[in-house]
Amino acid sequence: LLKDRRQWDDAQLRRFVTQYISLNGTVRQVSDEDAGTAGYQQLNPWQLEGLRLAAAELLSD
């Protein structure tokens, strides 16, 4: 939604998001057919809340 309303490209959206949360993660695969499960170890609820509030503020402008 932010990308469309602000007319941001992928890099701009990524920069915005990474101000609040780390996008560094791992993917765990059980087999070659498994698409994998992403894991983010440094993610906490306060970071997600900060991202949510910042996005809501930008959308309300």
PDB file of N, CA, C, O and CB in Angstrom:
ATOM      1  N   LEU A   1       0.825  -1.190   0.000  1.00  0.00           N
ATOM      2  CA  LEU A   1       0.000   0.000   0.000  1.00  0.00           C
ATOM      3  C   LEU A   1       0.873   1.259   0.000  1.00  0.00           C
ATOM      4  O   LEU A   1       0.622   2.201  -0.752  1.00  0.00           O
ATOM      5  CB  LEU A   1      -0.941  -0.005   1.211  1.00  0.00           C
ATOM      6  N   LEU A   2       1.898   1.261   0.851  1.00  0.00           N
ATOM      7  CA  LEU A   2       2.812   2.407   0.872  1.00  0.00           C
ATOM      8  C   LEU A   2       3.497   2.583  -0.477  1.00  0.00           C
ATOM      9  O   LEU A   2       3.647   3.701  -0.971  1.00  0.00           O
ATOM     10  CB  LEU A   2       3.864   2.236   1.977  1.00  0.00           C
ATOM     11  N   LYS A   3       3.904   1.479  -1.056  1.00  0.00           N
ATOM     12  CA  LYS A   3       4.599   1.530  -2.344  1.00  0.00           C
ATOM     13  C   LYS A   3       3.727   2.199  -3.401  1.00  0.00           C
ATOM     14  O   LYS A   3       4.209   3.026  -4.174  1.00  0.00           O
ATOM     15  CB  LYS A   3       4.995   0.115  -2.802  1.00  0.00           C
ATOM     16  N   ASP A   4       2.450   1.844  -3.435  1.00  0.00           N
ATOM     17  CA  ASP A   4       1.532   2.428  -4.416  1.00  0.00           C
ATOM     18  C   ASP A   4       1.218   3.888  -4.110  1.00  0.00           C
ATOM     19  O   ASP A   4       1.289   4.741  -4.996  1.00  0.00           O
ATOM     20  CB  ASP A   4       0.242   1.627  -4.464  1.00  0.00           C
ATOM     21  N   ARG A   5       0.875   4.173  -2.872  1.00  0.00           N
ATOM     22  CA  ARG A   5       0.479   5.548  -2.523  1.00  0.00           C
ATOM     23  C   ARG A   5       1.627   6.537  -2.622  1.00  0.00           C
ATOM     24  O   ARG A   5       1.432   7.678  -3.040  1.00  0.00           O
ATOM     25  CB  ARG A   5      -0.087   5.584  -1.124  1.00  0.00           C
ATOM     26  N   ARG A   6       2.829   6.106  -2.238  1.00  0.00           N
ATOM     27  CA  ARG A   6       4.001   6.985  -2.277  1.00  0.00           C
ATOM     28  C   ARG A   6       4.763   6.887  -3.594  1.00  0.00           C
ATOM     29  O   ARG A   6       5.705   7.641  -3.838  1.00  0.00           O
ATOM     30  CB  ARG A   6       4.932   6.654  -1.130  1.00  0.00           C
ATOM     31  N   GLN A   7       4.345   5.952  -4.433  1.00  0.00           N
ATOM     32  CA  GLN A   7       5.012   5.685  -5.713  1.00  0.00           C
ATOM     33  C   GLN A   7       6.498   5.379  -5.498  1.00  0.00           C
ATOM     34  O   GLN A   7       7.369   5.910  -6.187  1.00  0.00           O
ATOM     35  CB  GLN A   7       4.848   6.890  -6.668  1.00  0.00           C
ATOM     36  N   TRP A   8       6.752   4.518  -4.534  1.00  0.00           N
ATOM     37  CA  TRP A   8       8.111   4.100  -4.212  1.00  0.00           C
ATOM     38  C   TRP A   8       8.493   2.889  -5.040  1.00  0.00           C
ATOM     39  O   TRP A   8       7.644   2.077  -5.409  1.00  0.00           O
ATOM     40  CB  TRP A   8       8.248   3.789  -2.716  1.00  0.00           C
ATOM     41  N   ASP A   9       9.791   2.778  -5.329  1.00  0.00           N
ATOM     42  CA  ASP A   9      10.287   1.552  -5.946  1.00  0.00           C
ATOM     43  C   ASP A   9      10.678   0.578  -4.828  1.00  0.00           C
ATOM     44  O   ASP A   9      10.574   0.912  -3.648  1.00  0.00           O
ATOM     45  CB  ASP A   9      11.507   1.845  -6.899  1.00  0.00           C
ATOM     46  N   ASP A  10      11.120  -0.608  -5.196  1.00  0.00           N
ATOM     47  CA  ASP A  10      11.459  -1.629  -4.200  1.00  0.00           C
ATOM     48  C   ASP A  10      12.552  -1.160  -3.245  1.00  0.00           C
ATOM     49  O   ASP A  10      12.477  -1.414  -2.042  1.00  0.00           O
ATOM     50  CB  ASP A  10      11.900  -2.908  -4.893  1.00  0.00           C
ATOM     51  N   ALA A  11      13.558  -0.483  -3.768  1.00  0.00           N
ATOM     52  CA  ALA A  11      14.668  -0.029  -2.929  1.00  0.00           C
ATOM     53  C   ALA A  11      14.205   1.003  -1.898  1.00  0.00           C
ATOM     54  O   ALA A  11      14.649   0.969  -0.750  1.00  0.00           O
ATOM     55  CB  ALA A  11      15.779   0.564  -3.799  1.00  0.00           C
ATOM     56  N   GLN A  12      13.329   1.907  -2.292  1.00  0.00           N
ATOM     57  CA  GLN A  12      12.818   2.908  -1.356  1.00  0.00           C
ATOM     58  C   GLN A  12      12.006   2.256  -0.243  1.00  0.00           C
ATOM     59  O   GLN A  12      12.139   2.624   0.924  1.00  0.00           O
ATOM     60  CB  GLN A  12      11.961   3.942  -2.094  1.00  0.00           C
ATOM     61  N   LEU A  13      11.176   1.302  -0.597  1.00  0.00           N
ATOM     62  CA  LEU A  13      10.377   0.604   0.408  1.00  0.00           C
ATOM     63  C   LEU A  13      11.282  -0.187   1.354  1.00  0.00           C
ATOM     64  O   LEU A  13      11.057  -0.196   2.564  1.00  0.00           O
ATOM     65  CB  LEU A  13       9.355  -0.335  -0.269  1.00  0.00           C
ATOM     66  N   ARG A  14      12.288  -0.840   0.813  1.00  0.00           N
ATOM     67  CA  ARG A  14      13.233  -1.601   1.628  1.00  0.00           C
ATOM     68  C   ARG A  14      13.969  -0.687   2.603  1.00  0.00           C
ATOM     69  O   ARG A  14      14.155  -1.051   3.764  1.00  0.00           O
ATOM     70  CB  ARG A  14      14.238  -2.339   0.733  1.00  0.00           C
ATOM     71  N   ARG A  15      14.392   0.497   2.151  1.00  0.00           N
ATOM     72  CA  ARG A  15      15.070   1.444   3.045  1.00  0.00           C
ATOM     73  C   ARG A  15      14.158   1.885   4.180  1.00  0.00           C
ATOM     74  O   ARG A  15      14.598   1.989   5.325  1.00  0.00           O
ATOM     75  CB  ARG A  15      15.553   2.669   2.262  1.00  0.00           C
ATOM     76  N   PHE A  16      12.891   2.145   3.872  1.00  0.00           N
ATOM     77  CA  PHE A  16      11.931   2.538   4.899  1.00  0.00           C
ATOM     78  C   PHE A  16      11.770   1.425   5.938  1.00  0.00           C
ATOM     79  O   PHE A  16      11.853   1.671   7.142  1.00  0.00           O
ATOM     80  CB  PHE A  16      10.567   2.878   4.262  1.00  0.00           C
ATOM     81  N   VAL A  17      11.543   0.215   5.466  1.00  0.00           N
ATOM     82  CA  VAL A  17      11.312  -0.912   6.374  1.00  0.00           C
ATOM     83  C   VAL A  17      12.537  -1.180   7.244  1.00  0.00           C
ATOM     84  O   VAL A  17      12.399  -1.428   8.442  1.00  0.00           O
ATOM     85  CB  VAL A  17      10.947  -2.172   5.579  1.00  0.00           C
ATOM     86  N   THR A  18      13.731  -1.134   6.658  1.00  0.00           N
ATOM     87  CA  THR A  18      14.937  -1.462   7.421  1.00  0.00           C
ATOM     88  C   THR A  18      15.310  -0.398   8.441  1.00  0.00           C
ATOM     89  O   THR A  18      16.219  -0.616   9.242  1.00  0.00           O
ATOM     90  CB  THR A  18      16.089  -1.672   6.483  1.00  0.00           C
ATOM     91  N   GLN A  19      14.642   0.735   8.437  1.00  0.00           N
ATOM     92  CA  GLN A  19      14.829   1.705   9.519  1.00  0.00           C
ATOM     93  C   GLN A  19      14.229   1.176  10.818  1.00  0.00           C
ATOM     94  O   GLN A  19      14.620   1.603  11.904  1.00  0.00           O
ATOM     95  CB  GLN A  19      14.192   3.062   9.149  1.00  0.00           C
ATOM     96  N   TYR A  20      13.286   0.254  10.709  1.00  0.00           N
ATOM     97  CA  TYR A  20      12.554  -0.249  11.872  1.00  0.00           C
ATOM     98  C   TYR A  20      12.847  -1.706  12.196  1.00  0.00           C
ATOM     99  O   TYR A  20      12.881  -2.084  13.367  1.00  0.00           O
ATOM    100  CB  TYR A  20      11.087  -0.084  11.649  1.00  0.00           C
ATOM    101  N   ILE A  21      13.058  -2.522  11.180  1.00  0.00           N
ATOM    102  CA  ILE A  21      13.339  -3.943  11.409  1.00  0.00           C
ATOM    103  C   ILE A  21      14.463  -4.406  10.490  1.00  0.00           C
ATOM    104  O   ILE A  21      14.684  -3.844   9.417  1.00  0.00           O
ATOM    105  CB  ILE A  21      12.067  -4.800  11.179  1.00  0.00           C
ATOM    106  N   SER A  22      15.163  -5.435  10.933  1.00  0.00           N
ATOM    107  CA  SER A  22      16.209  -6.036  10.115  1.00  0.00           C
ATOM    108  C   SER A  22      15.578  -7.061   9.181  1.00  0.00           C
ATOM    109  O   SER A  22      14.777  -7.891   9.612  1.00  0.00           O
ATOM    110  CB  SER A  22      17.305  -6.692  11.001  1.00  0.00           C
ATOM    111  N   LEU A  23      15.933  -7.004   7.929  1.00  0.00           N
ATOM    112  CA  LEU A  23      15.432  -7.979   6.967  1.00  0.00           C
ATOM    113  C   LEU A  23      16.412  -9.132   6.774  1.00  0.00           C
ATOM    114  O   LEU A  23      16.198  -9.997   5.924  1.00  0.00           O
ATOM    115  CB  LEU A  23      15.154  -7.304   5.631  1.00  0.00           C
ATOM    116  N   ASN A  24      17.488  -9.145   7.563  1.00  0.00           N
ATOM    117  CA  ASN A  24      18.442 -10.251   7.491  1.00  0.00           C
ATOM    118  C   ASN A  24      17.818 -11.479   8.133  1.00  0.00           C
ATOM    119  O   ASN A  24      17.314 -11.417   9.254  1.00  0.00           O
ATOM    120  CB  ASN A  24      19.786  -9.884   8.188  1.00  0.00           C
ATOM    121  N   GLY A  25      17.855 -12.565   7.435  1.00  0.00           N
ATOM    122  CA  GLY A  25      17.254 -13.785   7.963  1.00  0.00           C
ATOM    123  C   GLY A  25      17.873 -15.015   7.346  1.00  0.00           C
ATOM    124  O   GLY A  25      18.836 -14.943   6.584  1.00  0.00           O
ATOM    125  N   THR A  26      17.294 -16.142   7.697  1.00  0.00           N
ATOM    126  CA  THR A  26      17.738 -17.420   7.170  1.00  0.00           C
ATOM    127  C   THR A  26      16.536 -18.168   6.609  1.00  0.00           C
ATOM    128  O   THR A  26      15.391 -17.880   6.957  1.00  0.00           O
ATOM    129  CB  THR A  26      18.452 -18.257   8.264  1.00  0.00           C
ATOM    130  N   VAL A  27      16.812 -19.122   5.743  1.00  0.00           N
ATOM    131  CA  VAL A  27      15.765 -19.995   5.216  1.00  0.00           C
ATOM    132  C   VAL A  27      16.173 -21.423   5.530  1.00  0.00           C
ATOM    133  O   VAL A  27      17.270 -21.860   5.183  1.00  0.00           O
ATOM    134  CB  VAL A  27      15.548 -19.785   3.666  1.00  0.00           C
ATOM    135  N   ARG A  28      15.280 -22.144   6.191  1.00  0.00           N
ATOM    136  CA  ARG A  28      15.539 -23.540   6.559  1.00  0.00           C
ATOM    137  C   ARG A  28      14.703 -24.437   5.659  1.00  0.00           C
ATOM    138  O   ARG A  28      13.479 -24.322   5.600  1.00  0.00           O
ATOM    139  CB  ARG A  28      15.214 -23.804   8.070  1.00  0.00           C
ATOM    140  N   GLN A  29      15.392 -25.333   4.959  1.00  0.00           N
ATOM    141  CA  GLN A  29      14.728 -26.286   4.069  1.00  0.00           C
ATOM    142  C   GLN A  29      14.883 -27.694   4.624  1.00  0.00           C
ATOM    143  O   GLN A  29      15.960 -28.075   5.082  1.00  0.00           O
ATOM    144  CB  GLN A  29      15.306 -26.200   2.632  1.00  0.00           C
ATOM    145  N   VAL A  30      13.804 -28.461   4.581  1.00  0.00           N
ATOM    146  CA  VAL A  30      13.825 -29.843   5.044  1.00  0.00           C
ATOM    147  C   VAL A  30      14.248 -30.782   3.916  1.00  0.00           C
ATOM    148  O   VAL A  30      14.907 -31.793   4.158  1.00  0.00           O
ATOM    149  CB  VAL A  30      12.446 -30.249   5.588  1.00  0.00           C
ATOM    150  N   SER A  31      13.867 -30.443   2.681  1.00  0.00           N
ATOM    151  CA  SER A  31      14.219 -31.260   1.519  1.00  0.00           C
ATOM    152  C   SER A  31      14.349 -30.352   0.303  1.00  0.00           C
ATOM    153  O   SER A  31      14.072 -29.155   0.381  1.00  0.00           O
ATOM    154  CB  SER A  31      13.153 -32.377   1.267  1.00  0.00           C
ATOM    155  N   ASP A  32      14.769 -30.922  -0.814  1.00  0.00           N
ATOM    156  CA  ASP A  32      14.902 -30.138  -2.043  1.00  0.00           C
ATOM    157  C   ASP A  32      13.558 -29.616  -2.534  1.00  0.00           C
ATOM    158  O   ASP A  32      13.495 -28.557  -3.158  1.00  0.00           O
ATOM    159  CB  ASP A  32      15.555 -30.977  -3.132  1.00  0.00           C
ATOM    160  N   GLU A  33      12.485 -30.348  -2.257  1.00  0.00           N
ATOM    161  CA  GLU A  33      11.148 -29.936  -2.693  1.00  0.00           C
ATOM    162  C   GLU A  33      10.542 -28.857  -1.792  1.00  0.00           C
ATOM    163  O   GLU A  33       9.600 -28.169  -2.185  1.00  0.00           O
ATOM    164  CB  GLU A  33      10.226 -31.142  -2.734  1.00  0.00           C
ATOM    165  N   ASP A  34      11.082 -28.717  -0.596  1.00  0.00           N
ATOM    166  CA  ASP A  34      10.578 -27.760   0.391  1.00  0.00           C
ATOM    167  C   ASP A  34      10.967 -26.340  -0.013  1.00  0.00           C
ATOM    168  O   ASP A  34      12.136 -26.068  -0.288  1.00  0.00           O
ATOM    169  CB  ASP A  34      11.123 -28.088   1.804  1.00  0.00           C
ATOM    170  N   ALA A  35       9.987 -25.436  -0.049  1.00  0.00           N
ATOM    171  CA  ALA A  35      10.268 -24.034  -0.366  1.00  0.00           C
ATOM    172  C   ALA A  35      11.054 -23.364   0.751  1.00  0.00           C
ATOM    173  O   ALA A  35      11.731 -22.364   0.515  1.00  0.00           O
ATOM    174  CB  ALA A  35       8.967 -23.273  -0.616  1.00  0.00           C
ATOM    175  N   GLY A  36      10.972 -23.895   1.945  1.00  0.00           N
ATOM    176  CA  GLY A  36      11.730 -23.365   3.063  1.00  0.00           C
ATOM    177  C   GLY A  36      10.899 -22.488   3.977  1.00  0.00           C
ATOM    178  O   GLY A  36       9.838 -21.988   3.601  1.00  0.00           O
ATOM    179  N   THR A  37      11.405 -22.316   5.182  1.00  0.00           N
ATOM    180  CA  THR A  37      10.771 -21.466   6.182  1.00  0.00           C
ATOM    181  C   THR A  37      11.741 -20.358   6.548  1.00  0.00           C
ATOM    182  O   THR A  37      12.875 -20.622   6.947  1.00  0.00           O
ATOM    183  CB  THR A  37      10.352 -22.282   7.441  1.00  0.00           C
ATOM    184  N   ALA A  38      11.292 -19.118   6.411  1.00  0.00           N
ATOM    185  CA  ALA A  38      12.141 -17.975   6.737  1.00  0.00           C
ATOM    186  C   ALA A  38      12.168 -17.761   8.240  1.00  0.00           C
ATOM    187  O   ALA A  38      11.164 -17.958   8.924  1.00  0.00           O
ATOM    188  CB  ALA A  38      11.648 -16.704   6.022  1.00  0.00           C
ATOM    189  N   GLY A  39      13.318 -17.360   8.743  1.00  0.00           N
ATOM    190  CA  GLY A  39      13.462 -17.056  10.162  1.00  0.00           C
ATOM    191  C   GLY A  39      14.197 -15.741  10.349  1.00  0.00           C
ATOM    192  O   GLY A  39      15.190 -15.466   9.676  1.00  0.00           O
ATOM    193  N   TYR A  40      13.697 -14.936  11.271  1.00  0.00           N
ATOM    194  CA  TYR A  40      14.300 -13.639  11.578  1.00  0.00           C
ATOM    195  C   TYR A  40      14.541 -13.591  13.078  1.00  0.00           C
ATOM    196  O   TYR A  40      13.593 -13.495  13.857  1.00  0.00           O
ATOM    197  CB  TYR A  40      13.386 -12.444  11.107  1.00  0.00           C
ATOM    198  N   GLN A  41      15.802 -13.656  13.486  1.00  0.00           N
ATOM    199  CA  GLN A  41      16.132 -13.770  14.899  1.00  0.00           C
ATOM    200  C   GLN A  41      16.085 -12.439  15.641  1.00  0.00           C
ATOM    201  O   GLN A  41      15.823 -12.439  16.844  1.00  0.00           O
ATOM    202  CB  GLN A  41      17.489 -14.372  15.047  1.00  0.00           C
ATOM    203  N   GLN A  42      16.319 -11.335  15.002  1.00  0.00           N
ATOM    204  CA  GLN A  42      16.421 -10.060  15.698  1.00  0.00           C
ATOM    205  C   GLN A  42      15.119  -9.267  15.671  1.00  0.00           C
ATOM    206  O   GLN A  42      15.139  -8.051  15.857  1.00  0.00           O
ATOM    207  CB  GLN A  42      17.523  -9.238  15.093  1.00  0.00           C
ATOM    208  N   LEU A  43      14.018  -9.915  15.448  1.00  0.00           N
ATOM    209  CA  LEU A  43      12.733  -9.245  15.330  1.00  0.00           C
ATOM    210  C   LEU A  43      12.011  -9.271  16.675  1.00  0.00           C
ATOM    211  O   LEU A  43      11.892 -10.320  17.307  1.00  0.00           O
ATOM    212  CB  LEU A  43      11.870  -9.906  14.235  1.00  0.00           C
ATOM    213  N   ASN A  44      11.528  -8.094  17.106  1.00  0.00           N
ATOM    214  CA  ASN A  44      10.755  -8.066  18.342  1.00  0.00           C
ATOM    215  C   ASN A  44       9.483  -7.248  18.131  1.00  0.00           C
ATOM    216  O   ASN A  44       9.399  -6.480  17.173  1.00  0.00           O
ATOM    217  CB  ASN A  44      11.595  -7.481  19.507  1.00  0.00           C
ATOM    218  N   PRO A  45       8.503  -7.401  19.002  1.00  0.00           N
ATOM    219  CA  PRO A  45       7.211  -6.722  18.826  1.00  0.00           C
ATOM    220  C   PRO A  45       7.314  -5.203  18.775  1.00  0.00           C
ATOM    221  O   PRO A  45       6.533  -4.556  18.077  1.00  0.00           O
ATOM    222  CB  PRO A  45       6.286  -7.109  19.939  1.00  0.00           C
ATOM    223  N   TRP A  46       8.260  -4.627  19.497  1.00  0.00           N
ATOM    224  CA  TRP A  46       8.383  -3.161  19.519  1.00  0.00           C
ATOM    225  C   TRP A  46       8.838  -2.627  18.166  1.00  0.00           C
ATOM    226  O   TRP A  46       8.416  -1.550  17.745  1.00  0.00           O
ATOM    227  CB  TRP A  46       9.369  -2.720  20.614  1.00  0.00           C
ATOM    228  N   GLN A  47       9.694  -3.375  17.489  1.00  0.00           N
ATOM    229  CA  GLN A  47      10.132  -2.965  16.157  1.00  0.00           C
ATOM    230  C   GLN A  47       8.964  -3.009  15.178  1.00  0.00           C
ATOM    231  O   GLN A  47       8.796  -2.100  14.364  1.00  0.00           O
ATOM    232  CB  GLN A  47      11.280  -3.863  15.663  1.00  0.00           C
ATOM    233  N   LEU A  48       8.167  -4.056  15.256  1.00  0.00           N
ATOM    234  CA  LEU A  48       7.003  -4.160  14.370  1.00  0.00           C
ATOM    235  C   LEU A  48       6.000  -3.045  14.647  1.00  0.00           C
ATOM    236  O   LEU A  48       5.402  -2.497  13.721  1.00  0.00           O
ATOM    237  CB  LEU A  48       6.325  -5.528  14.532  1.00  0.00           C
ATOM    238  N   GLU A  49       5.820  -2.715  15.916  1.00  0.00           N
ATOM    239  CA  GLU A  49       4.902  -1.628  16.270  1.00  0.00           C
ATOM    240  C   GLU A  49       5.413  -0.291  15.735  1.00  0.00           C
ATOM    241  O   GLU A  49       4.626   0.518  15.243  1.00  0.00           O
ATOM    242  CB  GLU A  49       4.719  -1.553  17.799  1.00  0.00           C
ATOM    243  N   GLY A  50       6.709  -0.054  15.826  1.00  0.00           N
ATOM    244  CA  GLY A  50       7.289   1.168  15.273  1.00  0.00           C
ATOM    245  C   GLY A  50       7.086   1.260  13.774  1.00  0.00           C
ATOM    246  O   GLY A  50       6.757   2.325  13.253  1.00  0.00           O
ATOM    247  N   LEU A  51       7.280   0.153  13.078  1.00  0.00           N
ATOM    248  CA  LEU A  51       7.060   0.113  11.631  1.00  0.00           C
ATOM    249  C   LEU A  51       5.598   0.376  11.302  1.00  0.00           C
ATOM    250  O   LEU A  51       5.288   1.141  10.389  1.00  0.00           O
ATOM    251  CB  LEU A  51       7.497  -1.241  11.054  1.00  0.00           C
ATOM    252  N   ARG A  52       4.702  -0.259  12.047  1.00  0.00           N
ATOM    253  CA  ARG A  52       3.261  -0.085  11.817  1.00  0.00           C
ATOM    254  C   ARG A  52       2.845   1.370  12.010  1.00  0.00           C
ATOM    255  O   ARG A  52       2.105   1.916  11.192  1.00  0.00           O
ATOM    256  CB  ARG A  52       2.453  -0.991  12.762  1.00  0.00           C
ATOM    257  N   LEU A  53       3.315   1.998  13.081  1.00  0.00           N
ATOM    258  CA  LEU A  53       2.954   3.395  13.349  1.00  0.00           C
ATOM    259  C   LEU A  53       3.521   4.339  12.290  1.00  0.00           C
ATOM    260  O   LEU A  53       2.841   5.270  11.859  1.00  0.00           O
ATOM    261  CB  LEU A  53       3.452   3.811  14.734  1.00  0.00           C
ATOM    262  N   ALA A  54       4.754   4.100  11.876  1.00  0.00           N
ATOM    263  CA  ALA A  54       5.365   4.946  10.849  1.00  0.00           C
ATOM    264  C   ALA A  54       4.636   4.801   9.517  1.00  0.00           C
ATOM    265  O   ALA A  54       4.417   5.788   8.815  1.00  0.00           O
ATOM    266  CB  ALA A  54       6.849   4.595  10.678  1.00  0.00           C
ATOM    267  N   ALA A  55       4.265   3.581   9.172  1.00  0.00           N
ATOM    268  CA  ALA A  55       3.530   3.357   7.922  1.00  0.00           C
ATOM    269  C   ALA A  55       2.159   4.020   7.983  1.00  0.00           C
ATOM    270  O   ALA A  55       1.726   4.641   7.012  1.00  0.00           O
ATOM    271  CB  ALA A  55       3.378   1.846   7.642  1.00  0.00           C
ATOM    272  N   ALA A  56       1.479   3.893   9.114  1.00  0.00           N
ATOM    273  CA  ALA A  56       0.160   4.516   9.268  1.00  0.00           C
ATOM    274  C   ALA A  56       0.257   6.031   9.144  1.00  0.00           C
ATOM    275  O   ALA A  56      -0.608   6.664   8.538  1.00  0.00           O
ATOM    276  CB  ALA A  56      -0.461   4.138  10.621  1.00  0.00           C
ATOM    277  N   GLU A  57       1.302   6.610   9.714  1.00  0.00           N
ATOM    278  CA  GLU A  57       1.483   8.062   9.623  1.00  0.00           C
ATOM    279  C   GLU A  57       1.694   8.496   8.175  1.00  0.00           C
ATOM    280  O   GLU A  57       1.120   9.492   7.735  1.00  0.00           O
ATOM    281  CB  GLU A  57       2.675   8.511  10.488  1.00  0.00           C
ATOM    282  N   LEU A  58       2.509   7.758   7.438  1.00  0.00           N
ATOM    283  CA  LEU A  58       2.738   8.100   6.032  1.00  0.00           C
ATOM    284  C   LEU A  58       1.477   7.934   5.194  1.00  0.00           C
ATOM    285  O   LEU A  58       1.239   8.705   4.264  1.00  0.00           O
ATOM    286  CB  LEU A  58       3.854   7.239   5.457  1.00  0.00           C
ATOM    287  N   LEU A  59       0.676   6.935   5.519  1.00  0.00           N
ATOM    288  CA  LEU A  59      -0.557   6.710   4.764  1.00  0.00           C
ATOM    289  C   LEU A  59      -1.617   7.758   5.064  1.00  0.00           C
ATOM    290  O   LEU A  59      -2.494   8.006   4.237  1.00  0.00           O
ATOM    291  CB  LEU A  59      -1.107   5.332   5.065  1.00  0.00           C
ATOM    292  N   SER A  60      -1.546   8.375   6.237  1.00  0.00           N
ATOM    293  CA  SER A  60      -2.561   9.367   6.606  1.00  0.00           C
ATOM    294  C   SER A  60      -2.254  10.757   6.057  1.00  0.00           C
ATOM    295  O   SER A  60      -3.109  11.642   6.099  1.00  0.00           O
ATOM    296  CB  SER A  60      -2.687   9.438   8.114  1.00  0.00           C
ATOM    297  N   ASP A  61      -1.045  10.955   5.543  1.00  0.00           N
ATOM    298  CA  ASP A  61      -0.676  12.270   4.958  1.00  0.00           C
ATOM    299  C   ASP A  61      -1.437  12.531   3.680  1.00  0.00           C
ATOM    300  O   ASP A  61      -1.256  13.577   3.056  1.00  0.00           O
ATOM    301  CB  ASP A  61       0.836  12.341   4.677  1.00  0.00           C
TER     302      ASP A  61
END
